[in-house]
Amino acid sequence: MTALVMLCVFLPMLAAVPAFFMGKKHLLRDGFSILVTLTVLVAAVALAMGQTEGATAPLLTMTFARSGFQAVYAVVAAFMWFCAALLSPQYFKGHHHLGRYHAFFLLTLGATMGVFLSADLITTFIFFEIMSFASYTWVVQEQDPEAMSAGKTYLTIAVLGGMVLLMGLFLLYDVTGTLVVADLSAAVAAAGKSPKLYIAAFCMLVGFGAKAGLFPLHIWLPRAHPVAPAPASALLSGVLTKTGVFGMLLITANILVEDHVWGYALLVLGAITMVLGAVIAVFSTNLKRTLACSSLSQIGFITVGVSMIALLGEENALAANGTVLYMLNHSLVKLVLFLCAGAIYAGAHTLDINRLRGYGRGKPAIAVPFFLGACSLAGIPGMAGYLSKTLVHESLVEYAHHAGTFITAIEWLFLLSGGLTAAYMLKLFITIFVEKPTADTPVAHHKLSPLSAAALILAAVALPVLGVLPHRLAEKLSHVMLPFVGGHESHHAVHYFAFVNLKGVLISLGIGVAVYLMVIRRLLTKQQRDRRIHYNPLEGRFSLEENVYKPLFRGAVWGLGAVCSLFDRVTDAAIKAGLFLLTVVCRLFNDLTDLLVLAANKTVFRPAKDPHEPHERRYAYALGRLYGRATKQDANRFGEVFVRVAETIAKTTRRLSGNFSFALLMTCFGICVILLIILFAGTK
């Protein structure tokens, strides 16, 4: 098993390197891609027919498993890649950057196989992210403004979904202590259901639902599919969206088993997605955009089936069989329809259905596969799509007996959406393959190549084969996949072609014909010159991305900027206030310290005085002490002597200055001095 897993997962990833460097060697590069995809297909078939149920293979710290569902979808994915590789040489004739396309074509194949064959959620996440980033190059392959804008939307949703998914995995591990898929049910039962478990599950739903195209994270799907090359669109719609459904089934069967909160959440989201995609497809006038919106609607149908697996519990046999068959049917149908769209675009170089009017007349190699795909998508009896729609519808009818009006309303939305599916597929087929060409209709200058014809035939032939052999083939495939999705065995056989089961599809087809005749032909067409054309009166008016998400994002950015600016200003003000307060406190402490020091100096710590130093004549005392030290005698004694001498001189001076005779004496002394000066001056 390990060798087969390596072939399925790592061979195409390694082969991407030489495919890139083959560059403009068209024959070698195209042949190499076909050979690699064929090898992977053979390995997937061998893996499906080999080991026992539940076998695992550890490899490079990752673990892989081969359950019935995983093995079947590995074969489906490899088959779809092989058919897309067969159509690619003719479709990409004259295109650019083909080395890059083929490299990421193979890289995405390996990552997708890694998702479907993973045995633990970390391995699932690793390959899920590789797949998301590798498939981004498909969306921007043409590198025109529309493709780059769609690629930005695709990458944004992929990154946000991946981040939220990873957060959910962290929470799940915190609750259960394991991310191994086979151990989750027991771990959840031991831990019990808690708010954290629900948060983890709904975070995972955001990640997986974003890839599936589930409302409200569907905005990438109607934009990415029309701009991507047709072979890539077939894989984006037919396989990559199923990796998201794969994740929802993991949660339903292993984490929130038979949980009604989870079931009703999926039911509401699925019903909205189902109706929304069908309505947009009815209005669309672009071939690939119509098919892309159809994919959105069909993901809603499948999600309703997943919800019924949870809600019906042990009675979920119809829902489980119908869901896995719906996934299988949708993968094959979208492979057929997008490959036909690619063949049409390769010859007409336009996707506008008004310009393609009558283009398919006389081209049975395209018309027949397209017709089979359209019939299967609309649920025509005898096609695989009829089986899956019947089973999911009957599961709704069965649950409506217990749940009442709400489920009955969902059932009627289911029938209405089925009718809208028939209406827009009828519009496409009649416009392109039945109506007469006009002057604007392109003329094909080449026919389908043998490889392209083989791709269309291989993709289309499985639909009626599964449809006419429901018990011998379709049910056997669905029974193999039941354990993985938490399905139970049916207690009775389903009579698909009994009137009670045909009634639902007949109602849907009646609604579809009425919508086509009364709405599409009358209200959604207008006269232009000498003919009536289809038009979309809602074009660009109700874009969830432009009208809701982008304004919300800009508002969130503005709000975050305002909050950050407010915090910045508050922080600056707080810092300034803190510095001012700190300055005041420091100054207060500084002045208080000075006051305390001064008070201490004046009281407790007042400087001590020399007991021998007199209060007066201190200079005489100091001079005496200095003389005593200089003569190396008693300094204090000489200080006292000098003080007494100074006091004697002071007393004598006071006495003399106070006598009149002293004043006369001083006067005489002054006169004598003056006379001496005069005499001295006269002699000269």
Steps between C-alpha positions, in 0.01 A plus 500: 500500500781744581642476147157567347445799729838641398408459136164671548622787718868564439555391140301790349656746747849393397401490132398867523869602491593349161159605361585862578838486328362336188377846406410529134556136411128450452486137397742386770332706771144398410597135464684513832193639683272238345743222594531620862123534546443157343758349738325660798165370374635145475653529849170632642306211347753252640472668840120477490511132411776408743536520877231435757267769630660752734865421418741785581847588376732730701732698275726798576321564836169504311243222495282388212200269496298303251134489594235428239409867457862609482592234246200580276567872506868447433396316183249776411761774546764314297246427224397865478863615483567249225202624294603863556852414382356346184311820415785737589714469180222628274361753748836663573617522143652847461484582872790620713661394831415136435803365685373674812145374442605135463730520803223624726251270328704201623584656836131555573425140403745369760366735768139403426585130523673577830180657636277209400743234626594671829447308824545790743388862487852646506581310180167617360584861586850487348379373164187717517716813516738380229199432278354847565819690418593282202154536341523880531721499189213345304277797578761758392627300202392763244643786711241751375336746745191283545710191573725685745198644683337157521831353617518757780151400617585130475824540695337718767228244568754215492734670749224606740339157479832326563578715805159439657526128420836482678353675804221241501754218491684648800175520697400149397834359616464685829162332557572149370878462521514350150458596135507144364172456315444140612539601868284812499163339570624321813692808616194725461281247682749490788540878518131580453349779295598844622482858366867475404425192287225687314728798447767268361252332266362827368852640449575191294174555311621848403820355354339209319189698402715769340657243270165334427344834405242493780307822569613758609858410398399415143605830341818359342319227310293702245804719436780243480336240276427727201855642483687172562581276200218251434699188603588676825139613550387138468738402779422803717130422481507123484776410746636791705157595630459138610800531730287750692209255509751233608578715805132552582446124484795446736339728758155348453615138528771533766456812715137616519339164434119517472510853641190704421662842553761409241240343272269802499792741446607305193139475382447877508834579335445230239148622416620859455791389281274270298244771414749785462720317249201390292352852486831656393543232234155575357599865448853436370584541129856366516544127433768428761351739756167317469677169560690654792179624664356156432788355700412736783140376495602133484730544801189621679314182402789288627518696828129440555576128461783524755265675743247221467771244587535678835128560558371153410752312715458126472236549229738691271548230235318695227684823583843335519461308174353804327777734622793289383328429166426873464869578553597239243238618250594866539869428449434310178238747373723803551785319333278441196349849487820698556691289250222567249523870586875478442449336163251773406732778615796350315305536175287810562727703733196636684280392790211740437199277431347766273802479272504120535143471375486198271875438523451135602262405218653219299762423767379175660840434660431798728119500499450141621734519803357843591146362475584203723662729756204739494250216542692353791530839669127563459417156642347342191409132571756261357792724602723486807369837613146364527610234750679741730228766490231243566681360805570840657144617428352189656716550810344848534153353460580236762625757752209737431268247667687563827607866468195654335456824306859624494634187330204505261598855402856382440363215287313745277812716470679180396242437227504866392880500472482179298252672269730802461783258418293353218412852381852637465634180347212511252597859419862404432423195290229659286700820443827330405391174339142544375444856381625610160830686472496877449738736329688542830550126552869408460597239244717218630819460300595162645341185632548321827827313520488127577631567851231762569227275364628213717492727807137599436388143431676357808351770719145467365457125469499437876186710556243283319681180605458587868147619437366187334673264743404645839504172695785324324748787481397828663381352829804275526725805468297693758500206744879485483514867600239484781729424800708812442198734498330342801223343293292202600379215287153530347230267634320482166573532131435830325270480196645791306254490212185464707259791467549609861868565422440633149252754636766726650709524184188552288404796718849646461498449122157663477631800695805509273299507178270769639793718611668460162188593302357770726810658650808430288332523158273795587649706782873435458521565126475825308485605139828608343491590133342204323519243781434445868795455733538380857594770748561527872313794656674435833853516361727649767212612724497230764865409539552379856871570465463856369193603697565330832844349553718776359309781681515295819872445451562868432284590799690254716833643385377855565362399840821322591699804391278728706534275806878479455519879454290549813720264697806680364367837612384364834840341550681827419271694734546238771878515461500882517270497802713236664819696437341819639375318808836331544674840472270651761552205733879511449510872568284452806730227628803717419364804688378283784845342526664843508252609768568190706877548469472867598275416795741229608794741472317751714388244758627148542806523275604862589883539462691473831720797611855493650452539879818714522403730214360830632190649352691826436856562377488172314741632241755585768442157652554334161817708439633397841429132431677536167805656672499226764496226236772677303722517810397146602359616830158486664266644238208561737713692748641736234148542368383621837807731532427661162135542604604683820743722306227582249254581778761725673568687176128538439435635848794743477386620160145554621625699797732721298248562226250609761726784655509868379873516560550215264313692235722807554807286494397346171427847358843618592650192351318568177619869488853387553479258216364769269777745594764238437354434156500874416858545620611195308331627188652852544859377523459343161 
